[in-house]
Amino acid sequence: MWKQKQRSLMDSSGPLIILLMLLMLLQLLAVMAIARVENFTRSDFPADFIFGAGTSSFQVEGAAREDGRTPSIWDTFVYANKGLSNGASGDIACDHYHKYKEDVQHMVDTGLEAYRLSISWSRLIPDGSGRVNPKGLEYYNNLINELLIHGIQPHVTLFHLDTPQVLEDEYGGWLSRKIVKDFTAYADVCFKEFGDRVLYWTTINEGNIFAMGGYDNGIAPPGRCSFPFGLNCSEGNSITEPYIAGHNMLLAHSSAVKLYYKKHKATQHGFVGQNIYAPWFSPYSNATEDIIATQRAIDFYIGWFLHPMVFGDYPDIIKKNAGTKIPALTPRESRLLKGSFDFIGLNHYLTLYVKDSPSSLNVNIRDIVADMGLSTLVEPVDAPENQNDDTSSGLSGILEYLRNVYANPPTYIHENGKGTERNGTLNDTSRVKYMYSYIRTLLDAIKWFRANGRLYNQLRPVLR
């Protein structure tokens, strides 16, 4: 597991000047990197670097009611037409469940070296705990074997926003500490059944944004929120629940990692990590207040999950602004969390610009967004007309930050990509430019900043 190699540069006792200098240096280095490499090939990357693509079970598998699978909170959420589903469901999706061999052949044709998939908890263990579904076990064994036959590394995510609905109904899912035991048992089944062929495990996908989207504004499953922080809120508490759910996800992660190292590491020799949604943040202006607010944004979005796993506790600013709303880590929980990862997975798409908003902290009833005391925008105050043509410098920024603050852990870019409007021409010029820019920037970071980047994934390739 990853061990702390240096003190955080963001220690609350550190002088403000260090914070200002660090943020300015990161911005300068990120901008410099963009111009360093123009033409590159696969051979320019380290020999052990991996290029792949990723999906999640609900978004591609389909077969929602087949072979013993039971509903997840995603199914319930979209059937109720909540969030951004607009009437869509995962009932058929890409029909990956039936067409996985065809899809793997598309991966081969594309030249993928790795495929990041997620396992549907409710397909493998329909009751959330206890009995294993033979058909679910057979499907994932077949998919993993098909990948390996074609020389493609399987990278497996255990949880991708799809809690079994039965556990949501029984005890509230991630709002209860009971889920730590059930998640650990589910992880143990996966390690036992697939770990002889799977070396790369991610416990939870985007725990930070899942806690916010699922329990604050309600735009993600299970769609919990409270007025005035969410839309169409029928149940939930936006003030406290994001912190509780995030806390329990961290405990479940550390419990699963402990189990893997105790029971499986010696024989399987795999690696277990955690994934976070990781935009980069830059000050909206050169005002000192915006620069300080930018660090708050980084602490709330990134430090919320990484700080406990590296230093054993939440960032000071979160504990200060959230107060008793965020559960305290016990000494034992802190010890289990500290160093509980072999790699960090990043889902990175864009840079957000941060503007100080101290007035939100003067309100007594606050959700996690108000606790940040800031607002985010997609362009800085002096943005030229083509400001967002190339946003890849943000990837350099976050990789340099991980290097300086979290001792440069092995880092996998689990998700990156650009959404485009559907059309019949397959004119993907903008997407090609986007990918080229981000891959080039990642190469720069590896070469010039010595960033510990190990993998680059595009999210959800078009399989058919």
Backbone torsions as a table, in degrees:
resi	resn	phi	psi	omega
1	MET	NA	156.8	-175.7
2	TRP	-70.9	133.1	-179.7
3	LYS	-112.1	144.5	179.5
4	GLN	-65.5	131.0	-178.8
5	LYS	-111.0	-13.8	-177.6
6	GLN	-157.0	161.1	175.8
7	ARG	-72.8	150.8	176.2
8	SER	-67.2	134.7	174.7
9	LEU	-71.4	-10.3	-177.6
10	MET	-98.2	18.9	177.1
11	ASP	-53.2	133.3	-175.0
12	SER	-62.4	-19.5	179.2
13	SER	-84.5	-9.2	-179.8
14	GLY	-69.7	149.5	-179.4
15	PRO	-67.8	150.4	-179.3
16	LEU	-58.8	-32.0	-175.8
17	ILE	-61.7	-33.4	178.7
18	ILE	-65.6	-42.3	177.9
19	LEU	-60.8	-47.0	-178.6
20	LEU	-63.1	-44.5	-178.7
21	MET	-65.5	-39.6	-178.4
22	LEU	-64.6	-47.4	-179.0
23	LEU	-63.1	-39.7	178.7
24	MET	-67.6	-38.4	178.9
25	LEU	-65.1	-42.5	179.7
26	LEU	-62.4	-41.7	177.8
27	GLN	-62.8	-42.9	-178.9
28	LEU	-63.9	-46.0	-179.5
29	LEU	-64.3	-38.5	179.6
30	ALA	-63.3	-43.1	179.5
31	VAL	-67.0	-40.4	179.3
32	MET	-61.0	-35.8	-174.7
33	ALA	-65.3	-29.9	-175.0
34	ILE	-60.6	-30.6	-174.8
35	ALA	-94.1	1.3	-169.5
36	ARG	-79.7	-43.9	-175.1
37	VAL	-121.5	126.6	177.8
38	GLU	-107.2	-47.3	-179.6
39	ASN	-114.1	134.0	-178.7
40	PHE	-151.2	161.3	176.3
41	THR	-132.3	175.5	178.7
42	ARG	-56.4	-37.0	-176.0
43	SER	-69.4	-13.7	176.6
44	ASP	-73.4	-20.1	178.3
45	PHE	-86.4	156.7	176.4
46	PRO	-54.7	150.5	-175.7
47	ALA	-61.0	-30.6	-177.9
48	ASP	-94.6	7.6	176.2
49	PHE	-72.3	147.9	-172.9
50	ILE	-122.2	134.5	171.9
51	PHE	-111.1	132.2	-178.6
52	GLY	-153.1	-162.2	176.6
53	ALA	-149.0	161.5	-174.8
54	GLY	-137.4	155.7	175.1
55	THR	-141.5	-176.9	168.1
56	SER	-133.8	155.6	-172.1
57	SER	-58.8	-47.4	-176.0
58	PHE	-64.8	-33.5	-175.2
59	GLN	-79.2	-17.3	-176.7
60	VAL	-127.8	-28.3	-169.1
61	GLU	-68.0	-45.8	-169.8
62	GLY	70.1	-150.5	178.9
63	ALA	48.0	44.3	-172.3
64	ALA	-65.4	-27.3	-177.7
65	ARG	-115.7	18.8	-175.3
66	GLU	-105.2	151.2	168.7
67	ASP	53.5	37.7	170.5
68	GLY	90.8	-3.0	178.2
69	ARG	-66.8	138.2	175.7
70	THR	-109.0	164.2	-175.9
71	PRO	-64.9	147.4	169.4
72	SER	-106.8	175.0	179.0
73	ILE	-65.1	-23.1	174.8
74	TRP	-63.8	-45.1	179.4
75	ASP	-59.5	-49.1	-179.7
76	THR	-60.2	-41.2	-177.7
77	PHE	-63.1	-49.2	-176.5
78	VAL	-76.1	-31.1	176.5
79	TYR	-63.7	-28.7	176.8
80	ALA	-85.6	2.7	178.5
81	ASN	58.1	41.8	179.5
82	LYS	-92.9	168.4	176.2
83	GLY	61.7	-135.2	-177.7
84	LEU	-105.4	21.5	-173.9
85	SER	-69.8	-32.2	176.8
86	ASN	51.6	39.6	176.5
87	GLY	86.6	-6.1	178.8
88	ALA	-77.4	159.6	177.4
89	SER	-143.7	175.8	176.6
90	GLY	-100.9	17.9	-175.4
91	ASP	-60.4	-41.2	179.0
92	ILE	-114.9	-45.5	-179.9
93	ALA	51.0	-129.3	177.5
94	CYS	-90.7	2.6	-179.3
95	ASP	57.6	33.4	-179.3
96	HIS	-60.1	-29.8	-178.7
97	TYR	-59.0	-38.9	-178.9
98	HIS	-94.8	-23.8	-171.5
99	LYS	-116.6	27.8	-176.1
100	TYR	-62.9	-33.5	179.3
101	LYS	-65.6	-41.8	177.0
102	GLU	-64.0	-40.9	-179.3
103	ASP	-66.8	-40.8	177.5
104	VAL	-62.8	-37.1	177.0
105	GLN	-63.7	-36.8	174.5
106	HIS	-61.7	-38.1	177.7
107	MET	-63.7	-41.8	177.2
108	VAL	-60.9	-46.2	-179.6
109	ASP	-62.8	-31.5	179.4
110	THR	-77.0	-22.2	-178.4
111	GLY	90.2	21.7	179.4
112	LEU	-66.2	141.5	176.2
113	GLU	-100.2	-17.8	-179.6
114	ALA	-148.5	154.0	176.2
115	TYR	-133.9	120.0	178.4
116	ARG	-94.0	114.4	178.8
117	LEU	-118.0	161.4	171.1
118	SER	-118.8	151.4	178.4
119	ILE	-95.1	134.7	175.3
120	SER	-79.5	109.9	-179.1
121	TRP	-54.7	-43.7	-175.9
122	SER	-77.6	-11.0	171.2
123	ARG	-84.3	-39.0	-177.5
124	LEU	-79.7	-41.5	179.7
125	ILE	-130.1	87.6	-170.6
126	PRO	-59.1	-29.2	-180.0
127	ASP	-91.2	5.3	-179.2
128	GLY	84.4	-29.6	175.5
129	SER	-150.4	161.7	177.4
130	GLY	89.7	-127.9	-168.3
131	ARG	-61.3	143.6	177.0
132	VAL	-96.2	135.7	-179.8
133	ASN	-79.6	115.0	-178.2
134	PRO	-58.4	-36.8	-179.6
135	LYS	-68.7	-38.2	175.6
136	GLY	-65.3	-42.5	177.9
137	LEU	-61.9	-42.0	179.8
138	GLU	-63.2	-43.4	-178.4
139	TYR	-60.9	-49.0	-177.2
140	TYR	-69.7	-34.5	173.3
141	ASN	-61.6	-43.9	179.9
142	ASN	-63.5	-43.2	-179.5
143	LEU	-64.4	-46.8	179.6
144	ILE	-61.7	-44.1	179.9
145	ASN	-64.0	-38.9	179.5
146	GLU	-63.6	-40.1	176.9
147	LEU	-62.2	-46.5	-176.8
148	LEU	-67.0	-35.3	177.2
149	ILE	-57.8	-33.4	-177.7
150	HIS	-99.0	13.5	174.5
151	GLY	73.9	24.5	-179.6
152	ILE	-106.8	126.8	-179.8
153	GLN	-71.6	128.1	171.4
154	PRO	-83.9	126.6	172.8
155	HIS	-113.7	119.8	-168.4
156	VAL	-113.1	129.5	172.4
157	THR	-102.1	131.6	-176.6
158	LEU	-81.4	-32.9	-176.2
159	PHE	-139.4	123.2	179.3
160	HIS	-131.9	68.2	174.6
161	LEU	64.4	23.2	-172.4
162	ASP	-127.6	57.6	175.2
163	THR	-55.7	135.8	173.4
164	PRO	-55.1	130.7	-178.0
165	GLN	-59.3	-31.2	-179.3
166	VAL	-61.4	-35.5	177.8
167	LEU	-76.7	-32.5	174.0
168	GLU	-62.6	-41.6	-180.0
169	ASP	-71.8	-36.8	-173.8
170	GLU	-71.6	-47.2	-175.2
171	TYR	-143.8	14.1	176.0
172	GLY	90.2	14.2	175.8
173	GLY	58.7	-125.4	-173.1
174	TRP	-73.0	-2.2	175.4
175	LEU	-83.7	-8.2	-179.2
176	SER	-116.0	141.2	176.4
177	ARG	-70.2	-10.8	176.0
178	LYS	-60.3	-27.3	-176.5
179	ILE	-69.1	-21.3	178.4
180	VAL	-60.9	-44.8	179.4
181	LYS	-65.7	-45.6	-177.7
182	ASP	-68.0	-39.1	178.3
183	PHE	-65.2	-40.8	179.7
184	THR	-63.8	-40.3	177.7
185	ALA	-66.2	-40.3	176.2
186	TYR	-62.6	-44.2	177.6
187	ALA	-61.1	-38.5	-179.8
188	ASP	-62.7	-40.4	176.7
189	VAL	-60.4	-45.0	-179.1
190	CYS	-64.2	-45.8	179.1
191	PHE	-60.2	-44.2	-177.0
192	LYS	-66.4	-44.2	-172.7
193	GLU	-82.4	-31.3	-173.4
194	PHE	-118.5	-10.1	-171.8
195	GLY	-68.6	-15.5	175.9
196	ASP	-71.4	-16.1	-179.6
197	ARG	-122.8	-18.4	-179.7
198	VAL	-103.2	123.2	-179.8
199	LEU	-102.8	-18.4	-172.5
200	TYR	-120.3	114.8	-176.3
201	TRP	-120.8	133.4	170.0
202	THR	-114.8	127.4	-175.9
203	THR	-71.6	-55.3	-172.6
204	ILE	-136.0	133.3	178.0
205	ASN	-90.7	125.5	173.5
206	GLU	49.4	51.7	179.1
207	GLY	-56.8	-35.1	-177.6
208	ASN	-66.6	-47.7	-177.2
209	ILE	-77.7	-27.6	173.9
210	PHE	-63.0	-42.1	178.7
211	ALA	-63.6	-38.7	-179.2
212	MET	-76.5	-47.8	-178.2
213	GLY	-71.2	-33.3	-177.0
214	GLY	-86.4	-24.0	-171.0
215	TYR	-129.8	-0.8	178.0
216	ASP	-116.0	-67.0	-178.9
217	ASN	-94.4	-10.8	172.8
218	GLY	75.4	16.8	-178.2
219	ILE	-87.8	-3.9	176.4
220	ALA	-126.8	159.7	177.8
221	PRO	-63.2	146.5	5.4
222	PRO	-84.4	10.6	174.1
223	GLY	74.3	34.3	-179.0
224	ARG	-92.6	140.5	178.4
225	CYS	-170.9	172.1	176.2
226	SER	-140.3	150.1	179.9
227	PHE	-66.7	139.9	7.1
228	PRO	-100.1	20.8	-170.1
229	PHE	-91.0	-17.1	-179.1
230	GLY	-131.4	175.1	179.3
231	LEU	-108.5	139.9	177.4
232	ASN	52.8	48.8	-177.5
233	CYS	-82.2	120.2	176.1
234	SER	-107.1	-23.0	177.5
235	GLU	-158.5	152.8	178.5
236	GLY	127.3	173.8	178.1
237	ASN	-143.3	98.2	-176.5
238	SER	-64.7	-19.0	-175.6
239	ILE	-74.1	-41.1	-173.1
240	THR	-113.6	-33.3	-168.3
241	GLU	-63.6	-36.3	177.5
242	PRO	-58.6	-40.1	179.8
243	TYR	-67.4	-39.2	-179.7
244	ILE	-67.4	-46.4	180.0
245	ALA	-63.2	-44.1	178.3
246	GLY	-60.6	-41.4	179.0
247	HIS	-60.6	-47.3	-178.4
248	ASN	-68.0	-32.0	175.3
249	MET	-65.1	-40.8	177.6
250	LEU	-63.2	-42.0	178.9
251	LEU	-64.6	-40.4	178.9
252	ALA	-65.8	-40.7	177.6
253	HIS	-59.0	-51.6	-176.6
254	SER	-65.1	-33.6	178.2
255	SER	-66.4	-42.3	179.3
256	ALA	-66.4	-39.5	178.4
257	VAL	-64.9	-43.3	178.0
258	LYS	-58.6	-44.3	179.7
259	LEU	-62.1	-43.7	-179.0
260	TYR	-60.0	-45.4	-178.8
261	TYR	-67.9	-30.9	-178.6
262	LYS	-77.7	-40.3	-170.6
263	LYS	-106.9	-27.8	-166.8
264	HIS	-124.7	-25.1	-172.8
265	LYS	-57.5	-44.2	-173.9
266	ALA	-62.5	-30.2	-177.7
267	THR	-101.6	-28.5	-175.2
268	GLN	-98.2	-29.3	175.8
269	HIS	61.4	33.2	-179.4
270	GLY	-90.5	-175.2	-176.9
271	PHE	-132.4	138.4	-178.1
272	VAL	-124.2	132.0	-179.5
273	GLY	-137.2	-177.4	-179.9
274	GLN	-125.5	148.9	-178.9
275	ASN	-118.5	140.0	175.8
276	ILE	-132.8	152.1	169.5
277	TYR	-76.2	125.8	-167.1
278	ALA	-137.7	75.1	167.0
279	PRO	-68.6	160.0	170.7
280	TRP	-95.4	157.1	-177.4
281	PHE	-126.3	134.0	175.5
282	SER	-130.0	152.6	179.7
283	PRO	-64.4	141.0	177.3
284	TYR	-65.1	-33.2	178.5
285	SER	-144.1	-177.7	177.9
286	ASN	-84.6	3.2	179.4
287	ALA	-62.5	139.0	-179.8
288	THR	-56.4	-37.7	-178.4
289	GLU	-63.1	-38.4	179.0
290	ASP	-70.9	-34.4	178.6
291	ILE	-66.1	-43.1	178.5
292	ILE	-67.1	-39.8	178.5
293	ALA	-63.2	-32.3	178.1
294	THR	-62.0	-40.2	176.9
295	GLN	-65.5	-35.4	176.3
296	ARG	-62.2	-42.3	178.6
297	ALA	-60.5	-43.7	179.3
298	ILE	-62.7	-41.8	-179.9
299	ASP	-64.9	-41.8	-177.0
300	PHE	-74.0	-38.0	-177.8
301	TYR	-85.1	-42.1	-173.1
302	ILE	-103.7	-49.4	-178.8
303	GLY	-64.8	-27.6	179.7
304	TRP	-50.2	-42.4	-180.0
305	PHE	-101.7	-34.4	-175.8
306	LEU	-77.7	-37.7	-178.8
307	HIS	-56.5	-49.4	178.0
308	PRO	-60.6	-34.1	-177.8
309	MET	-78.9	-18.5	178.4
310	VAL	-104.1	-44.1	-173.8
311	PHE	-110.6	-8.1	176.3
312	GLY	88.6	7.9	179.8
313	ASP	-158.9	164.0	177.5
314	TYR	-72.4	156.2	175.4
315	PRO	-58.5	145.9	-177.0
316	ASP	-57.6	-38.3	-176.2
317	ILE	-67.1	-32.3	176.7
318	ILE	-68.9	-45.1	179.3
319	LYS	-63.1	-36.0	179.8
320	LYS	-69.2	-49.3	-174.0
321	ASN	-78.3	-32.7	-179.9
322	ALA	-84.2	-28.1	179.7
323	GLY	62.6	-134.0	-176.2
324	THR	-76.6	-4.6	179.6
325	LYS	-67.2	-29.7	179.8
326	ILE	-96.9	124.6	-178.7
327	PRO	-60.6	144.7	177.5
328	ALA	-82.2	142.9	174.8
329	LEU	-82.5	129.9	176.3
330	THR	-73.8	163.2	176.6
331	PRO	-54.8	-39.5	179.6
332	ARG	-67.0	-44.5	179.0
333	GLU	-62.5	-38.4	178.2
334	SER	-62.4	-43.3	179.3
335	ARG	-63.9	-40.2	-179.4
336	LEU	-67.8	-36.5	-177.6
337	LEU	-75.3	-37.9	-174.4
338	LYS	-63.6	115.5	-179.7
339	GLY	81.8	15.2	-172.3
340	SER	-87.0	50.4	177.0
341	PHE	-161.5	151.2	173.1
342	ASP	-100.5	-21.2	178.0
343	PHE	-156.8	163.4	174.0
344	ILE	-114.4	130.1	175.5
345	GLY	-99.4	133.7	179.9
346	LEU	-115.8	133.0	167.1
347	ASN	-105.2	103.0	-172.0
348	HIS	-124.0	129.0	-178.9
349	TYR	-129.0	-29.9	-168.8
350	LEU	-158.3	171.8	173.4
351	THR	-111.0	136.8	175.3
352	LEU	-112.5	145.4	-178.3
353	TYR	-105.1	132.3	-166.7
354	VAL	-106.7	130.1	177.3
355	LYS	-119.9	130.9	179.9
356	ASP	-62.4	138.1	179.1
357	SER	-141.5	70.6	-172.7
358	PRO	-65.3	-21.6	-176.5
359	SER	-62.8	-29.1	-179.1
360	SER	-64.8	-24.8	179.5
361	LEU	-78.3	-10.4	179.2
362	ASN	-86.1	-5.8	179.0
363	VAL	-87.2	135.0	-176.8
364	ASN	-71.4	-38.8	-178.1
365	ILE	-98.7	108.7	-173.9
366	ARG	-131.8	143.9	168.9
367	ASP	-93.2	-174.4	-175.7
368	ILE	-65.9	-32.9	178.7
369	VAL	-65.9	-44.1	178.0
370	ALA	-66.1	-31.9	178.2
371	ASP	-63.1	-22.0	178.7
372	MET	-73.5	-28.4	-179.6
373	GLY	66.3	44.1	-176.6
374	LEU	-159.1	169.1	170.5
375	SER	-129.3	154.7	-179.7
376	THR	-120.5	144.4	179.1
377	LEU	-132.9	163.2	-178.2
378	VAL	-90.2	-7.1	178.2
379	GLU	-139.0	146.2	176.2
380	PRO	-75.8	174.1	-174.5
381	VAL	-62.9	-33.4	-175.6
382	ASP	-109.6	32.1	-174.5
383	ALA	-66.2	129.8	171.5
384	PRO	-70.2	172.0	-174.8
385	GLU	-61.1	-33.1	-177.7
386	ASN	-102.7	29.9	-175.3
387	GLN	-53.1	-42.8	-172.1
388	ASN	-94.0	13.2	177.1
389	ASP	-63.7	-34.9	178.9
390	ASP	-138.1	107.3	-177.9
391	THR	-107.3	11.5	-171.2
392	SER	-70.9	-13.7	178.4
393	SER	-60.8	-23.6	177.8
394	GLY	-63.0	-31.0	177.7
395	LEU	-65.5	-40.4	175.0
396	SER	-61.1	-40.9	-178.5
397	GLY	-59.8	-47.1	-176.7
398	ILE	-72.3	-36.0	177.7
399	LEU	-66.0	-38.8	177.1
400	GLU	-67.0	-36.0	177.6
401	TYR	-65.3	-44.1	177.4
402	LEU	-61.2	-36.7	178.8
403	ARG	-65.7	-45.3	-173.3
404	ASN	-78.6	-35.3	-172.0
405	VAL	-100.6	-34.7	-174.8
406	TYR	-115.4	23.1	171.0
407	ALA	66.2	28.9	170.3
408	ASN	57.3	59.2	-179.6
409	PRO	-70.3	156.9	170.6
410	PRO	-54.3	128.6	-171.2
411	THR	-127.0	128.7	178.0
412	TYR	-111.1	124.1	172.4
413	ILE	-80.3	92.7	-174.7
414	HIS	-72.5	-35.4	-179.5
415	GLU	-139.2	134.9	171.8
416	ASN	-159.6	145.8	-179.9
417	GLY	165.6	174.2	-176.6
418	LYS	-131.9	123.5	175.8
419	GLY	-78.4	138.4	177.9
420	THR	-132.8	158.7	178.0
421	GLU	-67.9	142.4	176.6
422	ARG	-66.8	138.2	173.7
423	ASN	-152.1	167.5	-175.9
424	GLY	-91.7	5.9	-174.3
425	THR	-101.2	-13.4	-173.9
426	LEU	56.5	33.9	177.1
427	ASN	-81.8	95.4	-174.1
428	ASP	-107.2	32.1	-176.5
429	THR	-56.4	-45.6	-178.0
430	SER	-64.3	-36.8	178.8
431	ARG	-70.0	-38.7	177.5
432	VAL	-61.6	-44.5	178.8
433	LYS	-62.4	-41.4	179.4
434	TYR	-61.1	-51.0	-178.7
435	MET	-62.7	-43.5	179.3
436	TYR	-57.6	-45.5	-176.9
437	SER	-64.5	-43.9	-177.8
438	TYR	-71.6	-39.5	178.1
439	ILE	-65.8	-39.8	176.6
440	ARG	-61.4	-44.1	-179.8
441	THR	-64.8	-38.2	176.6
442	LEU	-63.1	-42.4	177.8
443	LEU	-61.9	-42.0	176.5
444	ASP	-57.4	-45.2	-178.1
445	ALA	-62.7	-39.2	178.9
446	ILE	-67.0	-42.1	-176.0
447	LYS	-77.5	-45.9	-169.8
448	TRP	-96.8	-33.7	-178.2
449	PHE	-100.8	-5.9	-174.6
450	ARG	58.1	35.2	174.5
451	ALA	-62.2	146.8	-174.4
452	ASN	-92.6	47.6	179.5
453	GLY	-75.6	131.4	-176.0
454	ARG	-118.7	-19.6	-172.9
455	LEU	-153.6	146.6	173.0
456	TYR	-131.0	123.6	179.2
457	ASN	-118.8	138.6	162.3
458	GLN	-87.8	142.5	179.2
459	LEU	-83.7	134.1	171.3
460	ARG	45.8	75.6	174.4
461	PRO	-62.4	156.2	176.0
462	VAL	-76.4	105.7	-174.1
463	LEU	-81.8	-25.7	177.3
464	ARG	-157.8	NA	NA
